[in-house]
Amino acid sequence: MKWMYSFNRFIEKWMPLVTPCSLLIGVLLSAWLTPLSFLVPWIFAFMTFSGGLGSGFKDLKKVLLHPAPLLVCMSILHIWMPLVAWGVGKLFFHQDPATMTGIILAFVIPTGIVSFMWVSLYGGNIALTLSIILLDTFLAPFLVPMSLELLMGATISIDAWGMMRGLIWMVVLPSLAGMALNQWSRGQVKITLAPKLAPFSKLGLIMVVAINASVVAPLFKNVNSKSAAIALAVLLIAASGYLWGWLAARLLKGDQGVVVAMTFNSGMRNISAGAVIAATYFSPEVVFPVMVGTLFQQILASTYAHFLSVRYGKKGPKNKSAGSLAQDKHAAVG
């Protein structure tokens, strides 16, 4: 087991490079990986279960007494950013509904679970982060289809119920199972089981990105001015998400913990979930903008982490145990 813990620490250290490398592997080995696409929902369900082991049902209660940061962050994630994505898509890709749908999908999926790792490392509010992740995960089966229907329903066919059903099986039920096990064991599984599953969860992340990349390999192999424009649009929108979160936290006069938590949670997305949804319910043209997001997400997180560390230092004074919490929640993915 020792080598597995070492592998897990290695992947966490080099997370900004892991997803782009996984995408490259998927493109290069597309002929072998594409037939394995049926495994993706099952792998992702395992990853979500692993992530749920680090949370309890009482985590949401800690934030509900002061819900403003939670509500504002949710508004950025599911109102403001989808509208920004729709506006950019409408302005530059209005004649290509598939590309517009992919760009919007990249910014209606829930916040990335891996944001927990970044927030804990840089002195963020752990309870707020967990609350955002949990609430967003549970609402995803309803918010994602509804947002796509409202913004693109008139121009593209969307299996809203099928998407909702898939998210419930891949995200909600596994999360509930992990949280129930955490609650039943009084948090012991976070110490005993979660670290053991963490390396497999990281492998799952690599496999999900690689397999989904193999499906859209022809689009990556035939890079042209249009695909470059899509990548630039996704990069700029994604970068703005962190900025909106930081600005909102400052306007709320939040302390260091709130600022760090809102910055990362407003910017990061569960790219694995987005890729699974796109590959399952849409054409490869829709998958491409979502997969492009894997190239930028961790790099953008690292960039904003640098600015936050300059202002606050790597760990805040109120989160001395944040690093140990991050180790307890090794199963964080997304």
Backbone hydrogen bonds in HBPLUS format (Angstrom, degrees):
<---DONOR---> <-ACCEPTOR-->    atom                        ^
c    i                          cat <-CA-CA->   ^        H-A-AA   ^      H-
h    n   atom  resd res      DA  || num        DHA   H-A  angle D-A-AA Bond
n    s   type  num  typ     dist DA aas  dist angle  dist       angle   num
A0004-MET N   A0001-MET O   2.99 MM   3  5.16 126.9  2.29  99.6 114.2     1
A0005-TYR N   A0001-MET O   3.17 MM   4  6.59 151.9  2.25 154.1 161.0     2
A0006-SER N   A0002-LYS O   3.04 MM   4  6.34 157.1  2.09 149.0 155.8     3
A0007-PHE N   A0003-TRP O   2.84 MM   4  6.02 150.5  1.93 139.5 148.0     4
A0008-ASN N   A0004-MET O   2.89 MM   4  6.14 154.4  1.96 145.3 152.2     5
A0009-ARG N   A0005-TYR O   2.98 MM   4  6.26 160.0  2.02 149.4 153.7     6
A0010-PHE N   A0006-SER O   2.92 MM   4  6.10 152.4  2.00 145.0 153.2     7
A0011-ILE N   A0007-PHE O   2.94 MM   4  6.20 159.5  1.98 152.7 157.1     8
A0012-GLU N   A0008-ASN O   3.02 MM   4  6.24 161.6  2.05 148.6 153.7     9
A0013-LYS N   A0009-ARG O   2.96 MM   4  6.11 155.2  2.02 145.0 151.6    10
A0014-TRP N   A0010-PHE O   3.08 MM   4  6.30 151.0  2.17 145.4 152.7    11
A0015-MET N   A0012-GLU O   3.44 MM   3  5.05 164.6  2.47 102.8 101.4    12
A0017-LEU N   A0014-TRP O   2.93 MM   3  5.67 151.9  2.01 123.3 131.3    13
A0018-VAL N   A0014-TRP O   3.17 MM   4  6.30 132.6  2.40 142.2 154.2    14
A0018-VAL N   A0015-MET O   3.14 MM   3  4.96 134.0  2.36  96.4 109.2    15
A0021-CYS N   A0017-LEU O   3.08 MM   4  6.11 159.0  2.13 147.6 153.9    16
A0022-SER N   A0018-VAL O   2.85 MM   4  6.07 151.1  1.93 149.9 159.0    17
A0023-LEU N   A0019-THR O   2.93 MM   4  6.14 155.4  2.00 150.0 156.2    18
A0024-LEU N   A0020-PRO O   2.98 MM   4  6.27 154.0  2.05 144.6 151.5    19
A0025-ILE N   A0021-CYS O   2.92 MM   4  6.20 156.0  1.98 148.2 154.4    20
A0026-GLY N   A0022-SER O   2.99 MM   4  6.26 158.0  2.04 147.5 153.2    21
A0027-VAL N   A0023-LEU O   3.05 MM   4  6.37 151.0  2.14 147.8 155.2    22
A0028-LEU N   A0024-LEU O   2.97 MM   4  6.19 164.5  2.00 153.8 157.8    23
A0029-LEU N   A0025-ILE O   2.87 MM   4  5.91 152.2  1.94 152.0 159.2    24
A0032-TRP N   A0029-LEU O   3.09 MM   3  5.67 135.6  2.30 113.8 124.4    25
A0033-LEU N   A0029-LEU O   3.04 MM   4  6.19 153.9  2.11 155.2 163.3    26
A0034-THR N   A0030-SER O   3.01 MM   4  5.60 165.9  2.03 146.3 148.4    27
A0036-LEU N   A0033-LEU O   2.89 MM   3  5.41 153.7  1.96 118.3 127.0    28
A0037-SER N   A0034-THR O   3.11 MM   3  5.57 160.0  2.15 125.6 125.1    29
A0039-LEU N   A0036-LEU O   2.95 MM   3  5.76 164.2  1.98 126.1 131.0    30
A0040-VAL N   A0037-SER O   3.21 MM   3  5.55 154.9  2.28 109.6 116.3    31
A0042-TRP N   A0039-LEU O   3.11 MM   3  5.48 119.3  2.49 108.9 123.4    32
A0043-ILE N   A0039-LEU O   2.98 MM   4  6.20 160.3  2.02 159.9 166.4    33
A0044-PHE N   A0040-VAL O   2.89 MM   4  6.06 166.2  1.91 161.4 165.0    34
A0045-ALA N   A0041-PRO O   2.98 MM   4  6.13 150.2  2.07 139.8 147.7    35
A0046-PHE N   A0042-TRP O   3.13 MM   4  6.40 153.5  2.20 144.2 150.5    36
A0047-MET N   A0043-ILE O   3.01 MM   4  6.36 155.2  2.07 148.4 155.4    37
A0048-THR N   A0044-PHE O   2.91 MM   4  6.17 155.6  1.97 150.7 157.0    38
A0049-PHE N   A0045-ALA O   2.95 MM   4  6.17 155.7  2.01 146.0 152.6    39
A0050-SER N   A0046-PHE O   2.97 MM   4  6.21 158.9  2.01 150.0 155.5    40
A0051-GLY N   A0047-MET O   2.99 MM   4  6.27 153.9  2.06 144.7 151.7    41
A0052-GLY N   A0048-THR O   2.96 MM   4  6.20 146.0  2.08 144.7 153.9    42
A0053-LEU N   A0050-SER O   3.28 MM   3  5.44 145.5  2.40 100.2 109.5    43
A0054-GLY N   A0051-GLY O   3.38 MM   3  6.05 161.3  2.42 114.5 118.7    44
A0055-SER N   A0052-GLY O   3.19 MM   3  5.54 168.5  2.20 116.4 118.1    45
A0059-ASP N   A0056-GLY O   3.17 MM   3  5.66 166.0  2.19 114.4 118.7    46
A0063-VAL N   A0060-LEU O   3.16 MM   3  5.79 150.3  2.25 115.3 122.4    47
A0066-HIS N   A0063-VAL O   2.96 MM   3  5.60 148.6  2.06 119.2 127.5    48
A0071-LEU N   A0067-PRO O   2.89 MM   4  6.07 168.3  1.90 169.0 172.4    49
A0072-VAL N   A0068-ALA O   2.90 MM   4  6.01 164.4  1.93 158.6 163.0    50
A0073-CYS N   A0069-PRO O   2.94 MM   4  5.98 161.2  1.98 144.8 150.4    51
A0074-MET N   A0070-LEU O   2.99 MM   4  6.19 159.3  2.04 149.0 154.7    52
A0075-SER N   A0071-LEU O   2.96 MM   4  6.12 145.4  2.08 139.8 149.5    53
A0076-ILE N   A0072-VAL O   2.93 MM   4  6.27 150.7  2.02 148.4 156.0    54
A0077-LEU N   A0073-CYS O   2.96 MM   4  6.20 163.4  1.99 150.2 154.6    55
A0078-HIS N   A0074-MET O   2.94 MM   4  6.00 157.1  1.99 146.8 152.2    56
A0079-ILE N   A0075-SER O   2.82 MM   4  5.11 134.7  2.03 137.1 140.9    57
A0080-TRP N   A0075-SER O   2.97 MM   5  6.37 158.3  2.02 150.8 157.8    58
A0081-MET N   A0076-ILE O   2.93 MM   5  5.76 164.7  1.95 152.6 156.6    59
A0083-LEU N   A0079-ILE O   3.24 MM   4  6.27 151.6  2.33 138.6 146.5    60
A0084-VAL N   A0080-TRP O   2.90 MM   4  6.22 151.1  1.99 151.0 160.1    61
A0085-ALA N   A0081-MET O   2.86 MM   4  6.10 164.1  1.89 154.4 158.3    62
A0086-TRP N   A0082-PRO O   2.82 MM   4  6.00 156.3  1.87 144.6 151.7    63
A0087-GLY N   A0083-LEU O   2.87 MM   4  6.03 157.4  1.92 144.8 151.0    64
A0088-VAL N   A0084-VAL O   2.94 MM   4  6.22 161.6  1.97 153.9 158.1    65
A0089-GLY N   A0085-ALA O   2.87 MM   4  6.03 163.6  1.90 149.8 155.1    66
A0090-LYS N   A0086-TRP O   2.77 MM   4  5.89 158.3  1.82 149.9 156.3    67
A0091-LEU N   A0087-GLY O   2.96 MM   4  6.05 149.2  2.06 142.1 150.2    68
A0092-PHE N   A0088-VAL O   3.00 MM   4  6.15 161.6  2.04 153.6 157.3    69
A0093-PHE N   A0089-GLY O   2.70 MM   4  4.98 147.7  1.80 135.2 144.9    70
A0096-ASP N   A0093-PHE O   2.97 MM   3  5.37 162.8  2.00 120.4 122.9    71
A0100-MET N   A0096-ASP O   3.07 MM   4  6.36 166.0  2.09 157.5 162.0    72
A0101-THR N   A0097-PRO O   2.86 MM   4  6.00 157.8  1.90 147.8 153.6    73
A0102-GLY N   A0098-ALA O   2.98 MM   4  6.24 156.2  2.04 145.9 152.3    74
A0103-ILE N   A0099-THR O   2.95 MM   4  6.22 159.9  1.99 155.1 159.8    75
A0104-ILE N   A0100-MET O   2.98 MM   4  6.18 164.9  2.00 151.8 156.1    76
A0105-LEU N   A0101-THR O   2.78 MM   4  5.91 161.3  1.81 150.6 156.7    77
A0106-ALA N   A0102-GLY O   3.03 MM   4  6.18 149.9  2.12 142.3 149.5    78
A0107-PHE N   A0104-ILE O   2.90 MM   3  5.32 149.3  1.99 109.4 119.2    79
A0108-VAL N   A0105-LEU O   3.28 MM   3  5.20 177.4  2.28 107.9 107.9    80
A0270-ASN N   A0110-PRO O   2.83 MM 160  5.78 158.3  1.87 164.5 158.6    81
A0115-SER N   A0112-GLY O   3.06 MM   3  5.56 160.4  2.10 110.4 116.7    82
A0116-PHE N   A0113-ILE O   3.10 MM   3  6.03 165.1  2.12 123.9 126.8    83
A0114-VAL N   A0333-VAL O   2.80 MM 219  4.70 108.0  2.32 118.8 123.6    84
A0117-MET N   A0114-VAL O   3.00 MM   3  5.47 130.9  2.25 109.6 120.3    85
A0119-VAL N   A0115-SER O   2.85 MM   4  6.04 168.4  1.86 160.3 163.7    86
A0120-SER N   A0116-PHE O   2.93 MM   4  6.01 162.2  1.96 148.9 153.8    87
A0121-LEU N   A0117-MET O   3.09 MM   4  6.23 152.2  2.17 144.2 151.5    88
A0122-TYR N   A0118-TRP O   3.17 MM   4  6.32 138.2  2.35 144.1 153.8    89
A0124-GLY N   A0119-VAL O   2.77 MM   5  4.65 159.9  1.81 157.1 150.3    90
A0125-ASN N   A0257-GLY O   2.88 MM 132  4.24 145.5  2.00 116.4 106.4    91
A0129-THR N   A0125-ASN O   3.08 MM   4  6.27 159.2  2.13 146.2 152.3    92
A0130-LEU N   A0126-ILE O   2.91 MM   4  6.16 168.3  1.92 158.3 160.7    93
A0131-SER N   A0127-ALA O   2.99 MM   4  6.12 155.3  2.05 144.3 151.5    94
A0132-ILE N   A0128-LEU O   2.95 MM   4  6.20 159.4  1.99 152.0 157.0    95
A0133-ILE N   A0129-THR O   2.95 MM   4  6.18 168.1  1.97 155.9 159.1    96
A0134-LEU N   A0130-LEU O   2.85 MM   4  5.97 169.2  1.87 152.7 156.0    97
A0135-LEU N   A0131-SER O   2.90 MM   4  5.91 169.8  1.91 150.6 153.9    98
A0136-ASP N   A0132-ILE O   2.89 MM   4  5.79 161.0  1.92 145.8 152.3    99
A0137-THR N   A0133-ILE O   2.88 MM   4  5.90 155.5  1.94 144.6 151.8   100
A0138-PHE N   A0134-LEU O   3.03 MM   4  6.24 162.5  2.07 152.1 156.1   101
A0139-LEU N   A0135-LEU O   3.01 MM   4  6.16 146.1  2.13 144.7 154.1   102
A0140-ALA N   A0136-ASP O   2.95 MM   4  5.89 126.2  2.25 140.4 152.8   103
A0142-PHE N   A0139-LEU O   2.94 MM   3  5.58 145.5  2.06 119.9 129.9   104
A0143-LEU N   A0139-LEU O   2.85 MM   4  5.94 169.1  1.86 157.5 161.2   105
A0144-VAL N   A0140-ALA O   3.05 MM   4  5.57 166.6  2.06 142.9 147.3   106
A0146-MET N   A0142-PHE O   3.22 MM   4  6.11 155.2  2.29 140.8 148.2   107
A0147-SER N   A0143-LEU O   2.85 MM   4  5.84 161.0  1.88 149.4 154.5   108
A0148-LEU N   A0144-VAL O   3.11 MM   4  6.28 168.1  2.12 154.6 157.6   109
A0149-GLU N   A0145-PRO O   2.87 MM   4  5.97 155.0  1.93 147.2 154.9   110
A0150-LEU N   A0146-MET O   2.90 MM   4  6.08 158.9  1.95 149.5 154.9   111
A0151-LEU N   A0147-SER O   2.95 MM   4  6.06 162.8  1.98 150.9 155.6   112
A0152-MET N   A0148-LEU O   2.74 MM   4  5.39 152.7  1.81 141.7 149.5   113
A0153-GLY N   A0149-GLU O   2.89 MM   4  4.03 135.0  2.10 111.6 117.6   114
A0155-THR N   A0152-MET O   2.98 MM   3  5.64 154.7  2.05 121.1 128.4   115
A0156-ILE N   A0152-MET O   3.18 MM   4  6.18 132.5  2.42 159.2 172.0   116
A0163-MET N   A0159-ASP O   2.90 MM   4  6.10 159.1  1.94 156.7 162.9   117
A0164-MET N   A0160-ALA O   2.88 MM   4  6.08 158.8  1.93 148.6 154.8   118
A0165-ARG N   A0161-TRP O   2.84 MM   4  6.02 163.3  1.87 151.2 155.7   119
A0166-GLY N   A0162-GLY O   2.94 MM   4  6.10 156.9  1.99 144.1 150.6   120
A0167-LEU N   A0163-MET O   2.96 MM   4  6.21 157.5  2.01 150.7 156.1   121
A0168-ILE N   A0164-MET O   2.99 MM   4  6.23 151.7  2.07 148.1 156.0   122
A0169-TRP N   A0165-ARG O   3.15 MM   4  6.44 157.8  2.20 148.1 153.0   123
A0170-MET N   A0166-GLY O   2.86 MM   4  6.01 153.4  1.93 147.4 155.8   124
A0171-VAL N   A0167-LEU O   2.73 MM   4  5.35 153.6  1.80 142.3 148.4   125
A0172-VAL N   A0167-LEU O   3.32 MM   5  6.79 151.7  2.41 141.0 148.9   126
A0173-LEU N   A0168-ILE O   2.94 MM   5  6.00 178.7  1.94 166.6 166.6   127
A0175-SER N   A0171-VAL O   3.02 MM   4  5.99 153.9  2.09 144.3 152.3   128
A0176-LEU N   A0172-VAL O   2.88 MM   4  6.11 164.4  1.91 158.3 162.6   129
A0177-ALA N   A0173-LEU O   2.92 MM   4  6.13 155.3  1.98 149.4 156.4   130
A0178-GLY N   A0174-PRO O   2.96 MM   4  6.21 160.8  1.99 149.8 154.1   131
A0179-MET N   A0175-SER O   2.87 MM   4  6.11 163.8  1.90 155.9 160.5   132
A0180-ALA N   A0176-LEU O   2.79 MM   4  5.88 155.1  1.85 146.3 153.7   133
A0181-LEU N   A0177-ALA O   3.01 MM   4  6.20 153.8  2.08 144.3 151.1   134
A0182-ASN N   A0178-GLY O   2.98 MM   4  6.23 149.5  2.08 141.6 150.4   135
A0183-GLN N   A0179-MET O   2.84 MM   4  6.10 157.7  1.89 150.0 155.7   136
A0184-TRP N   A0180-ALA O   2.82 MM   4  5.97 161.8  1.85 148.9 154.2   137
A0185-SER N   A0181-LEU O   3.00 MM   4  6.05 151.6  2.08 141.9 148.8   138
A0187-GLY N   A0182-ASN O   2.78 MM   5  4.86 166.3  1.80 155.2 154.7   139
A0186-ARG N   A0183-GLN O   3.12 MM   3  4.97 156.5  2.18  99.4 106.2   140
A0188-GLN N   A0185-SER O   3.23 MM   3  5.31 163.4  2.26 104.4 109.4   141
A0190-LYS N   A0187-GLY O   3.27 MM   3  5.63 141.6  2.43 104.5 114.1   142
A0191-ILE N   A0188-GLN O   2.93 MM   3  5.34 143.8  2.06 108.5 119.0   143
A0192-THR N   A0188-GLN O   2.87 MM   4  6.13 158.1  1.92 153.6 161.1   144
A0193-LEU N   A0189-VAL O   2.93 MM   4  4.81 123.5  2.26 110.7 126.8   145
A0194-ALA N   A0189-VAL O   2.84 MM   5  6.08 172.0  1.85 168.6 169.2   146
A0196-LYS N   A0193-LEU O   2.98 MM   3  5.30 124.8  2.29 107.4 122.1   147
A0197-LEU N   A0193-LEU O   3.07 MM   4  6.39 147.3  2.18 154.1 164.2   148
A0198-ALA N   A0194-ALA O   2.95 MM   4  6.00 131.8  2.19 147.1 160.7   149
A0200-PHE N   A0197-LEU O   3.06 MM   3  5.41 116.0  2.48 107.8 123.1   150
A0201-SER N   A0197-LEU O   2.89 MM   4  6.15 145.6  2.01 152.5 163.6   151
A0201-SER N   A0198-ALA O   3.05 MM   3  4.93 119.4  2.43  93.7 109.6   152
A0202-LYS N   A0198-ALA O   2.95 MM   4  6.28 152.2  2.03 154.2 161.2   153
A0203-LEU N   A0199-PRO O   2.96 MM   4  6.27 155.7  2.02 144.8 151.6   154
A0204-GLY N   A0200-PHE O   2.82 MM   4  6.04 145.4  1.94 137.5 147.7   155
A0205-LEU N   A0201-SER O   2.95 MM   4  6.30 147.9  2.06 143.8 151.8   156
A0206-ILE N   A0202-LYS O   3.08 MM   4  6.43 159.3  2.12 150.1 154.5   157
A0207-MET N   A0203-LEU O   2.90 MM   4  6.18 158.9  1.95 149.9 155.9   158
A0208-VAL N   A0204-GLY O   2.83 MM   4  6.01 163.3  1.86 155.1 159.1   159
A0209-VAL N   A0205-LEU O   3.10 MM   4  6.25 172.1  2.11 152.6 154.5   160
A0210-ALA N   A0206-ILE O   2.96 MM   4  6.04 162.0  1.99 146.9 152.8   161
A0211-ILE N   A0207-MET O   2.82 MM   4  5.85 170.1  1.83 153.6 156.7   162
A0212-ASN N   A0208-VAL O   3.04 MM   4  6.06 165.6  2.06 146.6 151.3   163
A0213-ALA N   A0209-VAL O   2.89 MM   4  5.94 145.7  2.01 140.6 150.8   164
A0214-SER N   A0210-ALA O   2.97 MM   4  6.21 142.3  2.12 142.3 152.2   165
A0214-SER N   A0211-ILE O   3.14 MM   3  5.10 122.3  2.49  92.0 106.4   166
A0215-VAL N   A0212-ASN O   3.24 MM   3  5.29 132.4  2.48  94.9 106.7   167
A0216-VAL N   A0213-ALA O   3.15 MM   3  5.37 128.4  2.43 100.3 112.8   168
A0217-ALA N   A0214-SER O   3.35 MM   3  4.85 165.7  2.37  96.5  98.4   169
A0219-LEU N   A0216-VAL O   2.97 MM   3  5.54 130.7  2.22 114.8 127.0   170
A0220-PHE N   A0216-VAL O   3.34 MM   4  6.77 148.0  2.45 146.9 156.0   171
A0220-PHE N   A0217-ALA O   3.01 MM   3  5.13 120.6  2.37 101.0 116.2   172
A0221-LYS N   A0217-ALA O   2.86 MM   4  6.05 151.7  1.94 159.0 168.1   173
A0222-ASN N   A0218-PRO O   3.14 MM   4  6.16 135.9  2.34 136.7 145.9   174
A0228-ALA N   A0224-ASN O   3.02 MM   4  6.24 156.0  2.08 152.0 159.3   175
A0229-ALA N   A0225-SER O   2.96 MM   4  6.10 148.3  2.06 138.6 147.0   176
A0230-ILE N   A0226-LYS O   2.92 MM   4  6.26 153.3  1.99 150.1 157.5   177
A0231-ALA N   A0227-SER O   2.97 MM   4  6.17 161.0  2.01 145.6 150.4   178
A0232-LEU N   A0228-ALA O   2.97 MM   4  6.19 156.7  2.02 145.7 151.9   179
A0233-ALA N   A0229-ALA O   2.94 MM   4  6.14 157.3  1.99 146.3 152.5   180
A0234-VAL N   A0230-ILE O   2.94 MM   4  6.20 165.5  1.96 156.0 159.3   181
A0235-LEU N   A0231-ALA O   2.94 MM   4  6.09 158.9  1.98 147.3 153.6   182
A0236-LEU N   A0232-LEU O   3.00 MM   4  6.21 165.1  2.03 152.4 155.1   183
A0237-ILE N   A0233-ALA O   3.02 MM   4  6.20 165.3  2.04 153.1 157.3   184
A0238-ALA N   A0234-VAL O   2.88 MM   4  5.92 165.1  1.90 150.4 155.3   185
A0239-ALA N   A0235-LEU O   2.91 MM   4  6.06 158.8  1.96 148.2 154.2   186
A0240-SER N   A0236-LEU O   3.07 MM   4  6.23 147.0  2.18 140.1 148.5   187
A0241-GLY N   A0237-ILE O   3.24 MM   4  6.57 135.5  2.45 142.9 153.9   188
A0241-GLY N   A0238-ALA O   3.16 MM   3  5.30 134.2  2.38  99.2 111.1   189
A0244-TRP N   A0240-SER O   2.84 MM   4  6.12 159.3  1.88 159.1 163.6   190
A0245-GLY N   A0241-GLY O   3.10 MM   4  6.33 158.1  2.15 147.1 152.9   191
A0246-TRP N   A0242-TYR O   2.98 MM   4  6.25 155.0  2.04 149.2 156.0   192
A0247-LEU N   A0243-LEU O   2.89 MM   4  6.12 166.0  1.91 155.3 158.9   193
A0248-ALA N   A0244-TRP O   2.90 MM   4  6.00 162.0  1.93 148.4 153.6   194
A0249-ALA N   A0245-GLY O   3.04 MM   4  6.18 158.9  2.09 143.9 149.5   195
A0250-ARG N   A0246-TRP O   3.03 MM   4  6.27 153.0  2.10 146.8 154.2   196
A0251-LEU N   A0247-LEU O   2.92 MM   4  6.20 154.2  1.98 149.2 156.4   197
A0252-LEU N   A0248-ALA O   2.96 MM   4  6.21 143.3  2.09 144.2 154.4   198
A0254-GLY N   A0249-ALA O   2.98 MM   5  5.42 173.5  1.99 163.7 161.6   199
A0253-LYS N   A0250-ARG O   2.93 MM   3  4.87 152.2  2.01 100.3 108.4   200
A0259-VAL N   A0255-ASP O   2.97 MM   4  6.20 167.2  1.99 162.6 166.6   201
A0260-VAL N   A0256-GLN O   2.96 MM   4  6.12 173.1  1.97 161.4 162.4   202
A0261-ALA N   A0257-GLY O   3.06 MM   4  6.10 164.4  2.08 143.9 148.8   203
A0262-MET N   A0258-VAL O   2.89 MM   4  5.95 168.9  1.90 153.3 156.6   204
A0263-THR N   A0259-VAL O   2.99 MM   4  6.02 151.1  2.07 144.6 152.8   205
A0264-PHE N   A0260-VAL O   3.19 MM   4  6.40 173.9  2.19 156.5 156.1   206
A0265-ASN N   A0261-ALA O   2.97 MM   4  5.98 164.9  2.00 152.0 156.7   207
A0266-SER N   A0262-MET O   3.02 MM   4  5.72 144.6  2.15 133.5 141.0   208
A0267-GLY N   A0264-PHE O   3.19 MM   3  5.25 132.2  2.44  96.3 108.9   209
A0268-MET N   A0264-PHE O   2.89 MM   4  5.91 165.2  1.92 161.5 164.1   210
A0271-ILE N   A0269-ARG O   2.85 MM   2  5.49 125.5  2.15 110.1  93.5   211
A0273-ALA N   A0270-ASN O   3.00 MM   3  5.45 117.3  2.41 107.7 121.5   212
A0274-GLY N   A0270-ASN O   3.04 MM   4  6.42 160.0  2.08 151.6 157.9   213
A0271-ILE N   A0334-GLY O   3.21 MM  63  5.77 133.4  2.44 149.5 140.9   214
A0275-ALA N   A0271-ILE O   2.79 MM   4  5.98 158.2  1.83 152.5 157.9   215
A0276-VAL N   A0272-SER O   2.99 MM   4  6.21 157.4  2.04 147.4 153.5   216
A0277-ILE N   A0273-ALA O   2.94 MM   4  6.17 166.0  1.96 154.3 157.9   217
A0278-ALA N   A0274-GLY O   2.88 MM   4  6.01 168.1  1.89 150.6 154.5   218
A0279-ALA N   A0275-ALA O   2.88 MM   4  5.95 167.0  1.90 149.0 153.0   219
A0280-THR N   A0276-VAL O   2.95 MM   4  5.94 144.9  2.08 143.0 152.4   220
A0281-TYR N   A0277-ILE O   2.99 MM   4  6.00 160.4  2.03 155.0 158.7   221
A0282-PHE N   A0278-ALA O   2.91 MM   4  5.18 140.4  2.07 141.1 146.0   222
A0286-VAL N   A0283-SER O   2.95 MM   3  5.50 141.8  2.10 114.2 124.1   223
A0287-VAL N   A0283-SER O   3.30 MM   4  6.72 147.6  2.42 142.8 152.1   224
A0287-VAL N   A0284-PRO O   3.08 MM   3  4.88 116.4  2.50  90.0 106.1   225
A0288-PHE N   A0284-PRO O   3.08 MM   4  6.27 148.5  2.18 152.5 158.5   226
A0290-VAL N   A0287-VAL O   3.04 MM   3  5.36 117.6  2.45 107.1 122.7   227
A0291-MET N   A0287-VAL O   2.92 MM   4  6.16 162.1  1.95 162.4 168.4   228
A0292-VAL N   A0288-PHE O   2.91 MM   4  6.09 153.0  1.98 155.5 163.5   229
A0293-GLY N   A0290-VAL O   3.09 MM   3  5.30 131.1  2.34  98.4 111.0   230
A0294-THR N   A0291-MET O   2.95 MM   3  5.43 147.6  2.06 110.1 119.0   231
A0295-LEU N   A0292-VAL O   2.93 MM   3  5.50 146.9  2.04 113.6 122.9   232
A0296-PHE N   A0293-GLY O   3.18 MM   3  5.43 138.7  2.36 102.3 112.6   233
A0297-GLN N   A0293-GLY O   3.06 MM   4  6.02 154.2  2.13 159.4 165.5   234
A0300-LEU N   A0296-PHE O   2.77 MM   4  5.86 164.1  1.80 166.9 170.7   235
A0301-ALA N   A0297-GLN O   2.94 MM   4  6.19 156.3  2.00 146.1 153.4   236
A0302-SER N   A0298-GLN O   2.90 MM   4  6.11 153.7  1.97 142.5 149.3   237
A0303-THR N   A0299-ILE O   2.98 MM   4  6.25 151.3  2.07 143.9 151.9   238
A0304-TYR N   A0300-LEU O   2.95 MM   4  6.25 169.8  1.96 160.4 160.8   239
A0305-ALA N   A0301-ALA O   2.84 MM   4  5.92 147.2  1.95 143.1 153.5   240
A0306-HIS N   A0302-SER O   3.02 MM   4  6.24 143.3  2.16 140.5 148.9   241
A0306-HIS N   A0303-THR O   3.14 MM   3  5.23 124.0  2.47  95.1 108.7   242
A0307-PHE N   A0303-THR O   3.31 MM   4  6.77 155.4  2.38 146.2 151.3   243
A0308-LEU N   A0304-TYR O   2.95 MM   4  6.21 159.8  1.99 151.0 156.8   244
A0309-SER N   A0305-ALA O   2.82 MM   4  5.96 151.8  1.90 145.7 153.6   245
A0310-VAL N   A0306-HIS O   3.00 MM   4  6.25 146.1  2.12 145.5 154.2   246
A0311-ARG N   A0307-PHE O   3.26 MM   4  6.55 149.4  2.36 140.5 147.7   247
A0312-TYR N   A0308-LEU O   2.74 MM   4  5.89 167.4  1.76 157.4 161.5   248
A0313-GLY N   A0309-SER O   2.71 MM   4  4.17 136.7  1.90 110.6 122.7   249
A0319-ASN N   A0316-GLY O   3.14 MM   3  5.41 165.9  2.16 112.8 116.4   250
A0322-ALA N   A0319-ASN O   2.98 MM   3  5.12 164.0  2.01 113.3 115.8   251
A0325-LEU N   A0321-SER O   2.93 MM   4  6.22 150.8  2.02 152.6 162.0   252
A0326-ALA N   A0322-ALA O   2.91 MM   4  6.20 150.8  1.99 148.4 156.4   253
A0327-GLN N   A0323-GLY O   3.03 MM   4  6.40 147.9  2.14 142.9 151.6   254
A0328-ASP N   A0324-SER O   2.97 MM   4  6.26 146.7  2.08 141.9 151.0   255
A0329-LYS N   A0325-LEU O   3.04 MM   4  6.33 139.8  2.21 142.6 153.2   256
A0329-LYS N   A0326-ALA O   3.13 MM   3  5.09 126.0  2.44  91.7 105.7   257
A0332-ALA N   A0329-LYS O   3.20 MM   3  6.00 159.0  2.24 127.7 127.7   258
